Amino acid sequence: MLQSSNIESIHATLDRHIRLIAAYSEMPELNFIIRSARLKPYHFLKKYNPKLKLYDWWIDEYGNSLTISKNKKIEITLNDLRIDRSSLTCTDLYQHIGIDKVVRISKLLYYSKGIEEDFNSECISLNFLGIDNFLRNYIYIYDKWEQYSSLVLGSDTLKNIANNQDIKIFTKLKSKISAPYTCTDTESWIGLLPATKEFVGLIREKNDFLIDVLKIK
């Protein structure tokens, strides 16, 4: 764990590491992915070093990892067994607030719906981009809500969100639910928050009960 008491210095150093790996990767969306998923360099977490270094192994707070390969491709490993779990600490101040409150502190919603393969149950994924630029992810399946890691979305979906941050209303995307469960027949949209009347109308048409969950109208 980080031992330094100079939190501002740590954040400044971390910011330089993010900008360095993003520039090295030549991938415009990587900066967004690392920051929105609250990723940290694994070895930086284990031993704080103020010197600038190219870290190619980044982890999230769920024990998943993202690495940049030698050919500058993103590789995501879910439940990475190489990670010392004592290094994992939740840094999201809003981790346990209700979904309706998450809506109020968010500026973008990536909304997907499909059918879970094994039990033919509807699955709904809601991914909120907060005004703090952090992603918060929820899936509704088997009649209950669960939170999950941004890395589970996969690099293609994360890039999609990164490239649609300036959307004005909402749009349908060609993508699938990449979530803790395998879902088929999926449809996905991304839209601005607070939601426009048109976006609310779409959500009401597809999953009427979400209007009460999100407390939107």
CORNORNOR-V456594 format. One record per helix or strand. SS is the DSSP state (helix for helix, strand for strand). FROM is the first residue (numbers start at 1). LEN is the number of residues. If there is no record, write none. Layout:
ss->SS from->FROM len->LEN
ss->SS from->FROM len->LEN
//
This chain:
ss->helix from->7 len->19
ss->helix from->30 len->7
ss->strand from->40 len->2
ss->helix from->42 len->5
ss->strand from->57 len->3
ss->strand from->65 len->4
ss->strand from->74 len->4
ss->helix from->85 len->3
ss->helix from->99 len->6
ss->strand from->106 len->11
ss->strand from->122 len->9
ss->strand from->135 len->7
ss->strand from->144 len->5
ss->helix from->150 len->4
ss->helix from->155 len->8
ss->strand from->170 len->4
ss->strand from->178 len->1
ss->strand from->182 len->11
ss->helix from->197 len->10
ss->helix from->210 len->5
//
